[in-house]
Amino acid sequence: MGVGEHVSEEKSKAEGPVIIKKYANRRLYNTQTSSYVTLDHLAAMVKEGTEFEVQDARTGEDITRSVLTQIIFEEEAKGQSLLPIKFLRQLIRFYGDSLQTFVPGYLDMSMESFTKNQGAMRDRIAEALGGGNQMIENMTRQNLALFENAMAMFTPFGGKAAEPKAAAKPSADEVADLKEEVEQMRKQLAELSQRK
């Protein structure tokens, strides 16, 4: 970012939010850039942290809330599901409820806390997924070794059994060991399926 851009950004913040005018034909006009914009442009501005206020071009009424709600609706309609159905149902129930006035403040506080911890949460998730991948890799390697041992034990053409004389019959101890290994494998697979 150049010095000019930095000064422009500071000036913009000092002057307040960017004013977006919404006309009767539903077109949105960015008064700062003197250009028409779309809901996608406004969504990008939100993600960039650019403050803006949407005004009805005819009345001057602040309609930012309804436009932001429309952006959320559009994002959800695209399949970018962020809001759980249970949350949406509960939110609808709060309209007209005596606690309605407390909901916006609570949601603001919760989202602010979530945003502050966003970086730490990303690190934890990455760490958990990394550990999970390593665990699966180790388990796969171990299970493959158990499978190879089992195949070597029962295959007359592998390992010691490839000698000219007939393959030796597995001893009772070897069979017991194999049963134990198979049982361990079964438990590990069951544990893995529960974690998914």
LOTIMAR-874018 format. One record per atom (N, C-alpha, C, O): atom name; residue in three letters; y, z, x; residue number from 1. Coordinates in steps of 0.05 Angstrom, whole numbers, always signed. Each point is the difference from the previous one (the first is absolute). Layout:
N
  atom  rest       v       w       u   nr
    CA   ala       Y       Z       X  NUM
...
// end
This chain:
196
  atom  rest       v       w       u   nr
     N   met     -24      +0     +17    1
    CA   met     +24      +0     -17    1
     C   met     +25      +0     +18    1
     O   met      +2     +17     +17    1
     N   gly     +17     -36     -23    2
    CA   gly     +24      -2     +16    2
     C   gly     +20     +21      -8    2
     O   gly      -3     +14     -21    2
     N   val     +24     -11     +37    3
    CA   val     +21     +20      -6    3
     C   val     +14      -6     -27    3
     O   val      +5     +18     -15    3
     N   gly      +0     -44     +11    4
    CA   gly     +13      -8     -25    4
     C   gly     -16      +7     -25    4
     O   gly     +11     +10     -20    4
     N   glu     -38     -15     +22    5
    CA   glu     -18      +7     -22    5
     C   glu      +0     +30      -5    5
     O   glu      +0      +9     -23    5
     N   his      -1      +7     +45    6
    CA   his      -1     +29      -2    6
     C   his     +26     +10     -14    6
     O   his      -2     +17     -18    6
     N   val     +25     -28     +26    7
    CA   val     +25      +8     -12    7
     C   val      +1      -7     -30    7
     O   val      +9     +15     -17    7
     N   ser     -19     -39     +11    8
    CA   ser      -1      -9     -28    8
     C   ser     -17     +18     -17    8
     O   ser      +7      +6     -22    8
     N   glu     -31      +3     +34    9
    CA   glu     -18     +17     -14    9
     C   glu     +13     +28      -5    9
     O   glu      -2     +11     -22    9
     N   glu     +16      -1     +42   10
    CA   glu     +14     +26      -3   10
     C   glu     +22      -2     -21   10
     O   glu      +3     +18     -16   10
     N   lys     +11     -41     +17   11
    CA   lys     +22      -4     -19   11
     C   lys     -11      -1     -29   11
     O   lys     +11     +11     -18   11
     N   ser     -34     -25     +15   12
    CA   ser     -13      -2     -26   12
     C   ser      -7     +28     -11   12
     O   ser      +4      +6     -23   12
     N   lys     -16     +11     +41   13
    CA   lys      -8     +27      -8   13
     C   lys     +24     +16      -8   13
     O   lys      -1     +16     -18   13
     N   ala     +23     -20     +33   14
    CA   ala     +25     +16      -5   14
     C   ala     +12      -9     -27   14
     O   ala     +11     +17     -14   14
     N   glu     -13     -42      +8   15
    CA   glu     +12     -10     -25   15
     C   glu     -17      +6     -24   15
     O   glu      +9      -4     -23   15
     N   gly     -34     +13     +26   16
    CA   gly     -17      +6     -22   16
     C   gly     -21     -21      -4   16
     O   gly      -3     -18     +16   16
     N   pro     -12     +19     -38   17
    CA   pro     -22     -18      -5   17
     C   pro     +10     -29      -5   17
     O   pro     +22      -4      -9   17
     N   val     -40     -15     +14   18
    CA   val      +6     -28      -6   18
     C   val      -1      -3     -30   18
     O   val     -17     +11     -14   18
     N   ile     +37     -25      +3   19
    CA   ile      +1      -4     -29   19
     C   ile     -14     -26      -7   19
     O   ile      +6     -21     +10   19
     N   ile     -25     +24     -28   20
    CA   ile     -15     -23     -11   20
     C   ile      +9      -3     -29   20
     O   ile      -2     +19     -16   20
     N   lys     +11     -43      +8   21
    CA   lys      +8      -5     -27   21
     C   lys     -22     -14     -15   21
     O   lys     -12     -19     +10   21
     N   lys      +6     +29     -34   22
    CA   lys     -21     -13     -16   22
     C   lys     +14     -14     -24   22
     O   lys     +14     +13     -16   22
     N   tyr     -19     -39     +14   23
    CA   tyr     +13     -16     -21   23
     C   tyr     -18      -2     -24   23
     O   tyr     -24      +6      +1   23
     N   ala     +35     -16     -23   24
    CA   ala     -14      -2     -25   24
     C   ala     -25     -18      +2   24
     O   ala     -20      +3     -14   24
     N   asn     +22     -23     +33   25
    CA   asn     -23     -18      +4   25
     C   asn     -21     +12     +18   25
     O   asn     -19     -13      +9   25
     N   arg     +22     +40      -4   26
    CA   arg     -19     +15     +17   26
     C   arg      +2      -6     +30   26
     O   arg     -16     +11     +15   26
     N   arg     +35     -27      -8   27
    CA   arg      +4      -6     +29   27
     C   arg     +14     +24     +13   27
     O   arg     +17     +12     -11   27
     N   leu     -26      -7     +36   28
    CA   leu     +11     +22     +15   28
     C   leu     +17     -11     +23   28
     O   leu      -8     -19     +14   28
     N   tyr     +32     +30     -11   29
    CA   tyr     +19     -10     +20   29
     C   tyr      +8     +22     +19   29
     O   tyr     +10     +21      -8   29
     N   asn     -15     -26     +34   30
    CA   asn      +7     +19     +21   30
     C   asn     +29      -5      +8   30
     O   asn      +6     -21     +11   30
     N   thr     +11     +41     -17   31
    CA   thr     +29      -4      +5   31
     C   thr      +6      +1     +30   31
     O   thr     +21     -10      +8   31
     N   gln     -38     +23      +8   32
    CA   gln      +5      +2     +28   32
     C   gln      -5     -27     +15   32
     O   gln     +15      -8     +17   32
     N   thr     -37      -5     -25   33
    CA   thr      -7     -26     +13   33
     C   thr      +9     -24     -16   33
     O   thr      -2     -23      +9   33
     N   ser     +14     +28     -33   34
    CA   ser      +9     -21     -18   34
     C   ser     -22     -20      -5   34
     O   ser      +4     -25      +2   34
     N   ser     -28     +35      -9   35
    CA   ser     -22     -17      -6   35
     C   ser     -18     +12     -22   35
     O   ser      +0     +24      -4   35
     N   tyr     -14     -42     -10   36
    CA   tyr     -18     +10     -21   36
     C   tyr     -26     +10     +14   36
     O   tyr      -8     -11     +20   36
     N   val      -3     +32     -31   37
    CA   val     -24     +12     +11   37
     C   val     -21      +3     -22   37
     O   val      +6      -3     -24   37
     N   thr     -30      +9     +32   38
    CA   thr     -22      +5     -19   38
     C   thr      -9     +29      +2   38
     O   thr      +9     +15     +17   38
     N   leu     -28      -8     -34   39
    CA   leu     -11     +27      +1   39
     C   leu     -15      +4     +27   39
     O   leu      +0     +22     +10   39
     N   asp     -12     -43      +0   40
    CA   asp     -13      +2     +26   40
     C   asp     +20      +7     +22   40
     O   asp      -6     +15     +18   40
     N   his     +30     -27     -19   41
    CA   his     +21      +6     +19   41
     C   his      +7     +30      -2   41
     O   his      +3     +13     +21   41
     N   leu      +0      -4     -45   42
    CA   leu      +8     +28      -4   42
     C   leu     -22     +19     +10   42
     O   leu      +5     +21     +11   42
     N   ala     -30     -29     -16   43
    CA   ala     -23     +16     +10   43
     C   ala      +1      +2     +30   43
     O   ala      -5     +21     +12   43
     N   ala     +11     -44      +1   44
    CA   ala      +2      +0     +30   44
     C   ala     +23     +18      +9   44
     O   ala      -2     +13     +20   44
     N   met     +24     -13     -35   45
    CA   met     +23     +17      +7   45
     C   met      -8     +30      -2   45
     O   met      +8     +16     +17   45
     N   val     -23     -10     -37   46
    CA   val     -10     +28      -3   46
     C   val     -17      +8     +24   46
     O   val      +4     +22     +11   46
     N   lys     -22     -40      -3   47
    CA   lys     -18      +6     +22   47
     C   lys     +15      +2     +27   47
     O   lys      -8     +14     +18   47
     N   glu     +31     -29     -16   48
    CA   glu     +16      +1     +24   48
     C   glu     +18     +25      +0   48
     O   glu     +13      +6     +21   48
     N   gly     -11      +8     -44   49
    CA   gly     +17     +23      -1   49
     C   gly     +29      -6      -7   49
     O   gly     +17     +17      +3   49
     N   thr     -12     -42     -13   50
    CA   thr     +27      -7      -8   50
     C   thr      +5     +10     -28   50
     O   thr     -14      -6     -19   50
     N   glu     +35     +22     +17   51
    CA   glu      +8     +12     -26   51
     C   glu     +15     -22     -16   51
     O   glu     +17     -14     +10   51
     N   phe     -24     +12     -36   52
    CA   phe     +15     -18     -17   52
     C   phe      +1     +11     -28   52
     O   phe     -15     +18      -8   52
     N   glu     +35     -28      -7   53
    CA   glu      +3      +8     -28   53
     C   glu      +2     -25     -16   53
     O   glu     +15     -18      +6   53
     N   val     -30     +17     -28   54
    CA   val      +0     -23     -17   54
     C   val     +17      +6     -24   54
     O   val      -3     +20     -14   54
     N   gln     +23     -38      +9   55
    CA   gln     +18      +4     -22   55
     C   gln      -2     -23     -20   55
     O   gln      -4     -23      +8   55
     N   asp      +6     +29     -33   56
    CA   asp      +2     -20     -21   56
     C   asp     +26     -15      +4   56
     O   asp     +22     +12      +0   56
     N   ala     -23     -38      +5   57
    CA   ala     +24     -16      +6   57
     C   ala     +21      +1     -22   57
     O   ala     +24      -2      +6   57
     N   arg     -33      +5     -31   58
    CA   arg     +19      +0     -22   58
     C   arg     +13     +27      -5   58
     O   arg     +24      +2      -3   58
     N   thr     -41     +20      +3   59
    CA   thr     +10     +26      -6   59
     C   thr      +6     +18     +24   59
     O   thr     +15     +20      -2   59
     N   gly     -27     -27     +25   60
    CA   gly      +4     +17     +24   60
     C   gly     -19     +24      +0   60
     O   gly      +2     +16     +18   60
     N   glu     -19     -15     -38   61
    CA   glu     -19     +23      -2   61
     C   glu     -20      +0     +23   61
     O   glu      -9     -22      +8   61
     N   asp      +3     +45      +2   62
    CA   asp     -20      +3     +22   62
     C   asp     -28      -3     -12   62
     O   asp      -9     +18     -15   62
     N   ile      -5     -39     +22   63
    CA   ile     -27      -5     -11   63
     C   ile     -21      +0     +23   63
     O   ile     -21     -13      -2   63
     N   thr     +28     +27     +24   64
    CA   thr     -18      +0     +23   64
     C   thr     -28     +11      -7   64
     O   thr     -20     -12      +8   64
     N   arg     +19     +33     -24   65
    CA   arg     -26     +12      -8   65
     C   arg     -18     -20     -13   65
     O   arg     -23      -2      +7   65
     N   ser     +34     -13     -26   66
    CA   ser     -17     -19     -15   66
     C   ser      -9     -23     +18   66
     O   ser     -22     -10      -3   66
     N   val     +39      +2     +22   67
    CA   val      -7     -22     +18   67
     C   val     -22      +9     +20   67
     O   val     -19     -14      +5   67
     N   leu     +22     +39      +5   68
    CA   leu     -21     +11     +18   68
     C   leu     -26      +3     -15   68
     O   leu     -22      -6     +11   68
     N   thr     +23     +14     -36   69
    CA   thr     -24      +2     -16   69
     C   thr     -13     -27      -4   69
     O   thr     -25      -3      +1   69
     N   gln     +42     -18      -4   70
    CA   gln     -10     -27      -3   70
     C   gln     -14      -9     +26   70
     O   gln     -20     -14      -2   70
     N   ile     +31     +21     +25   71
    CA   ile     -12      -7     +26   71
     C   ile     -28     +13      +2   71
     O   ile     -19     -14      +8   71
     N   ile     +17     +39     -16   72
    CA   ile     -26     +14      +0   72
     C   ile     -20     -15     -18   72
     O   ile     -23      -4      +7   72
     N   phe     +33      -3     -31   73
    CA   phe     -17     -14     -19   73
     C   phe     -10     -27     +12   73
     O   phe     -24      -6      -3   73
     N   glu     +42      -9     +16   74
    CA   glu      -7     -25     +12   74
     C   glu     -21      +4     +22   74
     O   glu     -19     -15      +2   74
     N   glu     +23     +36     +15   75
    CA   glu     -19      +5     +22   75
     C   glu     -28      +8     -11   75
     O   glu     -20     -10     +10   75
     N   glu     +20     +26     -31   76
    CA   glu     -25      +8     -13   76
     C   glu     -14     -24     -12   76
     O   glu     -24      -3      +1   76
     N   ala     +40     -15     -13   77
    CA   ala     -11     -24     -13   77
     C   ala     -12     -19     +20   77
     O   ala     -19     -15      -6   77
     N   lys     +29     +16     +32   78
    CA   lys     -11     -17     +21   78
     C   lys     -27     +10     +10   78
     O   lys     -13     -13     +16   78
     N   gly      +5     +36     -26   79
    CA   gly     -26     +12      +9   79
     C   gly      +4     +20     +22   79
     O   gly     -20     +10     +11   79
     N   gln     +45      -4      -3   80
    CA   gln      +5     +21     +20   80
     C   gln      +0     +27     -13   80
     O   gln     +21     +14      +0   80
     N   ser     -43      -6     -11   81
    CA   ser      -2     +25     -15   81
     C   ser      +6     +24     +17   81
     O   ser     -15      +6     +19   81
     N   leu     +36      +8     -25   82
    CA   leu      +8     +24     +15   82
     C   leu      -1     +24     -18   82
     O   leu      -6     +22      +9   82
     N   leu     +11     -25     -35   83
    CA   leu      +1     +22     -19   83
     C   leu     -26      +3     -14   83
     O   leu      -8     -18     -15   83
     N   pro      -5     +41     +19   84
    CA   pro     -26      +5     -14   84
     C   pro      +4      +1     -30   84
     O   pro     +21      +9     -10   84
     N   ile     -41     -18      -5   85
    CA   ile      +2      +0     -30   85
     C   ile      +4     +29     -10   85
     O   ile     +16      +4     -19   85
     N   lys     -29     +15     +31   86
    CA   lys      +3     +28      -9   86
     C   lys     +29      +9      +3   86
     O   lys     +10     +13     -18   86
     N   phe      +3     -21     +40   87
    CA   phe     +28      +7      +5   87
     C   phe     +18     -13     -21   87
     O   phe     +18     +13     -11   87
     N   leu     -23     -39      +5   88
    CA   leu     +16     -14     -19   88
     C   leu      -2     +12     -28   88
     O   leu     +20      +3     -14   88
     N   arg     -44      +4      +6   89
    CA   arg      -4     +13     -26   89
     C   arg     +15     +26      -1   89
     O   arg     +14      +6     -20   89
     N   gln     -16     +10     +41   90
    CA   gln     +13     +26      +0   90
     C   gln     +31      -3      +0   90
     O   gln     +14     +15     -14   90
     N   leu      -5     -35     +28   91
    CA   leu     +29      -6      +1   91
     C   leu     +10      -7     -28   91
     O   leu     +21      +9      -8   91
     N   ile     -36     -26      -6   92
    CA   ile      +8      -8     -27   92
     C   ile      +1     +25     -19   92
     O   ile     +17      +2     -17   92
     N   arg     -37     +16     +21   93
    CA   arg      -1     +24     -16   93
     C   arg     +25     +18      +3   93
     O   arg      +9     +14     -18   93
     N   phe      +4     -15     +42   94
    CA   phe     +23     +16      +6   94
     C   phe     +25      -9     -14   94
     O   phe     +19     +15      -4   94
     N   tyr     -18     -41      -5   95
    CA   tyr     +23     -10     -15   95
     C   tyr      +2     +15     -26   95
     O   tyr     -18      +1     -16   95
     N   gly     +41     +12     +12   96
    CA   gly      +5     +15     -25   96
     C   gly     -11     +29      +2   96
     O   gly      +5     +16     -18   96
     N   asp     -18      -9     +40   97
    CA   asp     -11     +27      +3   97
     C   asp     +23     +18      +9   97
     O   asp     +20      -9     +11   97
     N   ser     -23     +35     -16   98
    CA   ser     +21     +19      +8   98
     C   ser      +3      +2     +30   98
     O   ser     +22      +8     +10   98
     N   leu     -42     -16      +5   99
    CA   leu      +1      +0     +30   99
     C   leu     +11     -26     +11   99
     O   leu      +2      -3     +25   99
     N   gln      +5     -16     -42  100
    CA   gln      +9     -26      +9  100
     C   gln     +22      +1     +21  100
     O   gln      +0     -15     +19  100
     N   thr     +19     +34     -23  101
    CA   thr     +23      +1     +18  101
     C   thr      -8     +10     +28  101
     O   thr     +15      -6     +20  101
     N   phe     -38     +19     -18  102
    CA   phe      -8     +10     +26  102
     C   phe     -17     -20     +16  102
     O   phe      -2      +2     +24  102
     N   val      -9     -22     -38  103
    CA   val     -18     -19     +12  103
     C   val     +14     -17     +22  103
     O   val     -11      -2     +22  103
     N   pro     +35     -10     -26  104
    CA   pro     +12     -16     +21  104
     C   pro      +4     +15     +26  104
     O   pro      -6     -10     +21  104
     N   gly     +16     +35     -24  105
    CA   gly      +5     +16     +24  105
     C   gly     -26      +6     +15  105
     O   gly      -1      +0     +25  105
     N   tyr     -20      +7     -40  106
    CA   tyr     -26      +6     +12  106
     C   tyr     -11     -25     +14  106
     O   tyr     -10      +2     +23  106
     N   leu     +12     -25     -36  107
    CA   leu     -11     -25     +12  107
     C   leu     +16      -7     +25  107
     O   leu     -11      -9     +20  107
     N   asp     +38     +13     -21  108
    CA   asp     +17      -5     +23  108
     C   asp      -9     +17     +24  108
     O   asp      -2     -10     +22  108
     N   met      -2     +36     -28  109
    CA   met      -7     +19     +21  109
     C   met     -27      -7     +12  109
     O   met      -4      +0     +24  109
     N   ser     -15      -7     -42  110
    CA   ser     -27      -6      +9  110
     C   ser      -1     -25     +17  110
     O   ser     -13      -1     +21  110
     N   met     +28     -20     -30  111
    CA   met      +1     -25     +15  111
     C   met     +14      +3     +27  111
     O   met      -8     -13     +19  111
     N   glu     +29     +29     -19  112
    CA   glu     +15      +5     +25  112
     C   glu     -19     +14     +20  112
     O   glu      +0      -7     +24  112
     N   ser     -15     +26     -33  113
    CA   ser     -19     +15     +17  113
     C   ser     -21     -19     +10  113
     O   ser      -8      +0     +24  113
     N   phe      -2     -17     -41  114
    CA   phe     -21     -20      +7  114
     C   phe     +11     -19     +21  114
     O   phe     -14      -6     +19  114
     N   thr     +39      -3     -23  115
    CA   thr     +12     -19     +19  115
     C   thr      +4     +12     +27  115
     O   thr      -4     -13     +21  115
     N   lys     +13     +39     -20  116
    CA   lys      +4     +13     +25  116
     C   lys     -26      +2     +16  116
     O   lys      +0      -1     +25  116
     N   asn     -22      +5     -39  117
    CA   asn     -26      +3     +13  117
     C   asn     -16     -26      +3  117
     O   asn     -23      +0      +8  117
     N   gln     +37     -22     -14  118
    CA   gln     -14     -26      +0  118
     C   gln     -12      -7     +27  118
     O   gln     -23      -9      +1  118
     N   gly     +38     +13     +20  119
    CA   gly     -10      -7     +27  119
     C   gly     -24     +17      +7  119
     O   gly     -20     -11     +11  119
     N   ala     +21     +37     -16  120
    CA   ala     -22     +18      +7  120
     C   ala     -24      -8     -17  120
     O   ala     -23      +1     +10  120
     N   met     +27      -8     -35  121
    CA   met     -23      -8     -17  121
     C   met     -13     -26     +10  121
     O   met     -24      -2      +0  121
     N   arg     +41     -17      +8  122
    CA   arg     -11     -25     +11  122
     C   arg     -18      +6     +24  122
     O   arg     -21     -11      +3  122
     N   asp     +31     +29     +15  123
    CA   asp     -15      +7     +24  123
     C   asp     -27     +13      -7  123
     O   asp     -21      -6     +12  123
     N   arg     +22     +24     -32  124
    CA   arg     -25     +14      -8  124
     C   arg     -20     -19     -12  124
     O   arg     -24      +1      +5  124
     N   ile     +34     -20     -22  125
    CA   ile     -17     -20     -12  125
     C   ile     -13     -18     +21  125
     O   ile     -24      -5      -1  125
     N   ala     +41      -4     +20  126
    CA   ala     -11     -17     +22  126
     C   ala     -21     +15     +16  126
     O   ala     -20     -12      +8  126
     N   glu     +26     +37      -3  127
    CA   glu     -19     +17     +15  127
     C   glu     -26      +3     -15  127
     O   glu     -22      -2     +12  127
     N   ala     +24      +8     -38  128
    CA   ala     -23      +3     -16  128
     C   ala     -17     -25      -2  128
     O   ala     -25      +1      +3  128
     N   leu     +39     -24      -7  129
    CA   leu     -15     -25      -1  129
     C   leu     -12      -7     +27  129
     O   leu     -22     -10      +1  129
     N   gly     +36     +16     +20  130
    CA   gly     -10      -5     +27  130
     C   gly     -25     +16      +5  130
     O   gly     -20     -10     +10  130
     N   gly     +21     +36     -18  131
    CA   gly     -23     +17      +3  131
     C   gly     -23      -9     -17  131
     O   gly     -23      +2      +8  131
     N   gly     +30     -12     -32  132
    CA   gly     -20      -9     -19  132
     C   gly     -14     -24     +12  132
     O   gly     -25      -2      -2  132
     N   asn     +40     -17     +13  133
    CA   asn     -12     -24     +12  133
     C   asn     -18      +7     +23  133
     O   asn     -22     -11      +3  133
     N   gln     +31     +30     +14  134
    CA   gln     -16      +9     +23  134
     C   gln     -25     +13      -9  134
     O   gln     -22      -4     +11  134
     N   met     +24     +20     -33  135
    CA   met     -23     +14     -11  135
     C   met     -21     -20     -10  135
     O   met     -24      +2      +6  135
     N   ile     +34     -22     -20  136
    CA   ile     -18     -21     -11  136
     C   ile     -13     -15     +23  136
     O   ile     -24      -6      -1  136
     N   glu     +39      +0     +21  137
    CA   glu     -10     -15     +23  137
     C   glu     -22     +16     +15  137
     O   glu     -21     -11      +6  137
     N   asn     +26     +37      -2  138
    CA   asn     -19     +17     +13  138
     C   asn     -26      +3     -16  138
     O   asn     -22      -1     +10  138
     N   met     +26      +3     -37  139
    CA   met     -23      +3     -18  139
     C   met     -16     -25      +0  139
     O   met     -25      +0      +0  139
     N   thr     +38     -23      +0  140
    CA   thr     -14     -26      +0  140
     C   thr     -16      -3     +25  140
     O   thr     -23      -9      +0  140
     N   arg     +35     +16     +23  141
    CA   arg     -13      -2     +26  141
     C   arg     -25     +18      +0  141
     O   arg     -22      -8      +9  141
     N   gln     +25     +33     -19  142
    CA   gln     -22     +19      -1  142
     C   gln     -23     -10     -18  142
     O   gln     -23      +2      +7  142
     N   asn     +31     -12     -30  143
    CA   asn     -20     -10     -19  143
     C   asn     -15     -24     +11  143
     O   asn     -24      -3      -5  143
     N   leu     +39     -14     +19  144
    CA   leu     -13     -23     +13  144
     C   leu     -21      +8     +20  144
     O   leu     -21     -11      +2  144
     N   ala     +28     +32     +14  145
    CA   ala     -18     +10     +20  145
     C   ala     -25     +12     -14  145
     O   ala     -23      -5     +10  145
     N   leu     +27     +19     -32  146
    CA   leu     -23     +11     -14  146
     C   leu     -18     -22     -11  146
     O   leu     -24      +2      +0  146
     N   phe     +37     -23     -11  147
    CA   phe     -15     -22     -11  147
     C   phe     -16     -14     +22  147
     O   phe     -23      -7      -4  147
     N   glu     +36      +3     +27  148
    CA   glu     -15     -13     +23  148
     C   glu     -23     +16      +9  148
     O   glu     -22     -10      +6  148
     N   asn     +26     +37      -5  149
    CA   asn     -23     +18      +7  149
     C   asn     -23      -2     -20  149
     O   asn     -23      -2      +8  149
     N   ala     +30      +1     -33  150
    CA   ala     -20      -2     -21  150
     C   ala     -15     -26      +2  150
     O   ala     -25      -1      -2  150
     N   met     +40     -21      +7  151
    CA   met     -13     -26      +2  151
     C   met     -18      -2     +25  151
     O   met     -21     -11      -1  151
     N   ala     +30     +23     +23  152
    CA   ala     -16      +0     +24  152
     C   ala     -26     +15      -4  152
     O   ala     -20      -7     +12  152
     N   met     +22     +28     -28  153
    CA   met     -24     +17      -4  153
     C   met     -21     -15     -17  153
     O   met     -24      +4      +5  153
     N   phe     +33     -20     -24  154
    CA   phe     -19     -12     -18  154
     C   phe      -5     -30      +6  154
     O   phe     -18     -12     -13  154
     N   thr     +32      +0     +32  155
    CA   thr      -4     -28      +6  155
     C   thr     -19      -3     +24  155
     O   thr      +6      +9     +22  155
     N   pro     -29     -22     -27  156
    CA   pro     -20      -2     +22  156
     C   pro      +9     -19     +22  156
     O   pro     -12      -1     +21  156
     N   phe     +34     -15     -25  157
    CA   phe      +9     -19     +20  157
     C   phe     +24      +9     +16  157
     O   phe     +10     -14     +17  157
     N   gly      -1     +39     -23  158
    CA   gly     +24     +10     +14  158
     C   gly      -7     +22     +19  158
     O   gly     -19     +15      -4  158
     N   gly     +35     -11     +25  159
    CA   gly      -2     +22     +18  159
     C   gly     -28      +1     +13  159
     O   gly     -10     -20     +10  159
     N   lys      -2     +44     -10  160
    CA   lys     -26      +5     +13  160
     C   lys     -22     -15     -15  160
     O   lys     -21      -6     +11  160
     N   ala     +26      +1     -37  161
    CA   ala     -21     -13     -16  161
     C   ala      -4     -29      +8  161
     O   ala     -19     -12      -8  161
     N   ala     +37      +1     +25  162
    CA   ala      -3     -28      +8  162
     C   ala     -21      -4     +22  162
     O   ala      -5     -22      +8  162
     N   glu      -6     +45      +2  163
    CA   glu     -20      -2     +20  163
     C   glu     -25     -12     -11  163
     O   glu      -4      +0     -25  163
     N   pro     -14     -12     +42  164
    CA   pro     -24     -13     -10  164
     C   pro     -17     +17     -18  164
     O   pro     -12     -11     -19  164
     N   lys     +10     +37     +25  165
    CA   lys     -17     +16     -17  165
     C   lys     +13      +6     -27  165
     O   lys     +24      -4      -3  165
     N   ala     -39     +12     -16  166
    CA   ala     +10      +5     -27  166
     C   ala     +20     +23      +1  166
     O   ala      -1     +18     +17  166
     N   ala     +20     -20     -36  167
    CA   ala     +21     +20      -1  167
     C   ala     -11     +27      -8  167
     O   ala     -18      +2     -16  167
     N   ala     +29     +19     +29  168
    CA   ala     -10     +27      -6  168
     C   ala     +11      +8     -27  168
     O   ala     +23      -6      -6  168
     N   lys     -39     +20      -8  169
    CA   lys      +8     +10     -27  169
     C   lys     +20     +23      +5  169
     O   lys      -6     +17     +17  169
     N   pro     +29     -16     -32  170
    CA   pro     +19     +21      +4  170
     C   pro     -13     +27      -5  170
     O   pro     -17      +4     -18  170
     N   ser     +24     +16     +35  171
    CA   ser     -11     +27      -3  171
     C   ser     +13     +14     -24  171
     O   ser     +20     -10     -11  171
     N   ala     -31     +32      +3  172
    CA   ala     +11     +16     -23  172
     C   ala     +28      +9      +6  172
     O   ala     +17      +0     -18  172
     N   asp     -12      +7     +44  173
    CA   asp     +27      +9      +7  173
     C   asp     +21     -22      -2  173
     O   asp     +22      +4      -9  173
     N   glu     -30     -28     +18  174
    CA   glu     +17     -23      -2  174
     C   glu      +7      -7     -28  174
     O   glu     +23      -7      -7  174
     N   val     -43      +8     -11  175
    CA   val      +5      -5     -28  175
     C   val     +19     +20     -12  175
     O   val     +17      -7     -16  175
     N   ala     -21     +33     +23  176
    CA   ala     +17     +21     -10  176
     C   ala     +29      -4     +10  176
     O   ala     +19      +5     -15  176
     N   asp     -16     -13     +40  177
    CA   asp     +26      -5     +11  177
     C   asp     +14     -23     -14  177
     O   asp     +24      +1      -7  177
     N   leu     -40     -22      +1  178
    CA   leu     +11     -23     -14  178
     C   leu      +9      +8     -28  178
     O   leu     +21      -8      -9  178
     N   lys     -37     +24      -5  179
    CA   lys      +7      +9     -27  179
     C   lys     +26     +16      +1  179
     O   lys     +17      -3     -18  179
     N   glu     -14     +19     +38  180
    CA   glu     +24     +16      +3  180
     C   glu     +25     -17      +5  180
     O   glu     +21      +4     -11  180
     N   glu     -25     -25     +28  181
    CA   glu     +22     -18      +6  181
     C   glu      +8     -16     -25  181
     O   glu     +24      -4      -5  181
     N   val     -44      -5     -11  182
    CA   val      +6     -14     -25  182
     C   val     +15     +17     -19  182
     O   val     +18      -9     -14  182
     N   glu     -26     +35     +12  183
    CA   glu     +13     +19     -18  183
     C   glu     +29      +4      +8  183
     O   glu     +18      +2     -16  183
     N   gln     -13      +0     +43  184
    CA   gln     +27      +3     +10  184
     C   gln     +17     -24      -7  184
     O   gln     +23      +2      -8  184
     N   met     -35     -26     +10  185
    CA   met     +14     -24      -6  185
     C   met      +7      -1     -30  185
     O   met     +22      -8      -7  185
     N   arg     -41     +17     -10  186
    CA   arg      +5      +0     -29  186
     C   arg     +23     +19      -7  186
     O   arg     +18      -7     -16  186
     N   lys     -17     +30     +29  187
    CA   lys     +21     +20      -5  187
     C   lys     +27     -11      +9  187
     O   lys     +20      +3     -14  187
     N   gln     -19     -17     +38  188
    CA   gln     +25     -11     +10  188
     C   gln     +11     -22     -18  188
     O   gln     +24      -1      -5  188
     N   leu     -42     -16      -6  189
    CA   leu      +8     -21     -18  189
     C   leu     +10     +11     -26  189
     O   leu     +20     -10     -11  189
     N   ala     -33     +31      +1  190
    CA   ala      +9     +13     -25  190
     C   ala     +28     +13      +4  190
     O   ala     +17      -2     -17  190
     N   glu     -13     +14     +40  191
    CA   glu     +26     +13      +6  191
     C   glu     +22     -22      +3  191
     O   glu     +22      +4     -10  191
     N   leu     -29     -26     +22  192
    CA   leu     +19     -22      +4  192
     C   leu      +8     -11     -27  192
     O   leu     +24      -6      -5  192
     N   ser     -43      +2     -13  193
    CA   ser      +6     -12     -27  193
     C   ser     +17     +19     -16  193
     O   ser     +16     -10     -17  193
     N   gln     -19     +36     +21  194
    CA   gln     +17     +19     -15  194
     C   gln     +29      +0     +10  194
     O   gln     +18      +5     -16  194
     N   arg     -14     -11     +41  195
    CA   arg     +27      +0     +12  195
     C   arg     +16     -25      -8  195
     O   arg     +24      +0      +2  195
     N   lys     -37     -21     -10  196
    CA   lys     +14     -25      -7  196
     C   lys     +17      +4     -25  196
     O   lys     +13     -19      -9  196
// end
